[in-house]
Each structure stands twice: as C-alpha cells, then as structure tokens.
C-alpha cells in the first residue's frame, strides 16, 4: 500500500518503471540519445582523461582513442580502465592501428576487423615455413 502511494507520487500518470531500466547508462544526464549518434575522437595526454572517455561511452557514443600522446604505462592504464568500462556496459574495443582503438557501447554493432600489418607478416611467414619442404 505504501509502495503504491509512493509510486503514484513519483509517477502520477502510471508510467511503467520497468521500461526505464534500459533507457540509459547515465542517470544524471538530462538527454541521452538512444541511437548513439556521435563518434567522438580523443587524444588523451594523461590517464586522468580516462573518465571523460568512459563518460562518452556511458552516454552511448562511440569513441576512437589515439594513445600516441601518452607514455606506454599510461596507455596501458587507460586501456585497462576502458576495458572495465566496456565490460560493465556490454561494449566492445577493437584495435584499429598502432595505439588507436575503437570503443563502442552495446548499442553499436561493428562489422569486420582491421588487420595489423605486423600480424599479417607473421602469419605469411608461418605459412611459408610450413610449406617449405
């Protein structure tokens, strides 16, 4: 009974609270696009910018992160932080090139993969070694 009176006070029009759960990741945000309409390009200069990148992901925006302006240690910490964020929101990360990553939230599907020239050389050398009699 008390729950019903609280529910009526909070949702006077009888809105269904179950449908609210999947609306957004960020409760404090006033307007979040369900479509994830933005692609954000970021070149962090310090680990402290990781949270800003995570906020973009929580807002359902895709982020391309260029880690070429940070040290290797900071780059590893940023990747670890973003990996945790992506795990929490069901997102994905793909390496596009040396130090460049595409981070996408759950609502964005990415088809295909970028190949790494170094990996291609190793695979080709391995095949050639196996075929060499």
LINNOR-V666003 format. One record per pair of residues at least 4 apart in sequence whose C-alpha atoms are under 6 Angstrom apart, sorted by the first residue. I is the first residue (numbers start at 1). J is the second residue. D is the distance in whole Angstrom. If there is no record, write none. Layout:
I,J,D + I,J,D
This chain:
3,7,6 + 7,11,6 + 8,12,5 + 11,15,6 + 25,58,5 + 36,60,5 + 36,61,5 + 38,61,5 + 39,61,6 + 39,62,5 + 39,63,6 + 40,63,5 + 41,63,6 + 41,64,5 + 42,65,5 + 43,65,6 + 43,66,5 + 44,49,6 + 45,69,6 + 45,70,5 + 47,74,6 + 47,78,6 + 50,78,6 + 56,61,6 + 57,61,5 + 57,105,6 + 60,105,5 + 62,103,6 + 62,104,5 + 63,102,6 + 63,103,5 + 64,101,6 + 64,102,5 + 65,100,6 + 65,101,5 + 66,99,6 + 66,100,4 + 67,75,6 + 67,99,5 + 68,99,6 + 70,74,6 + 79,83,6 + 82,86,6 + 86,90,6 + 86,91,4 + 90,106,5 + 91,104,5 + 91,105,4 + 91,106,4 + 92,103,6 + 92,104,5 + 93,102,6 + 93,103,4 + 94,101,6 + 94,102,5 + 95,101,4 + 96,100,5 + 96,101,5 + 96,114,6 + 104,108,6
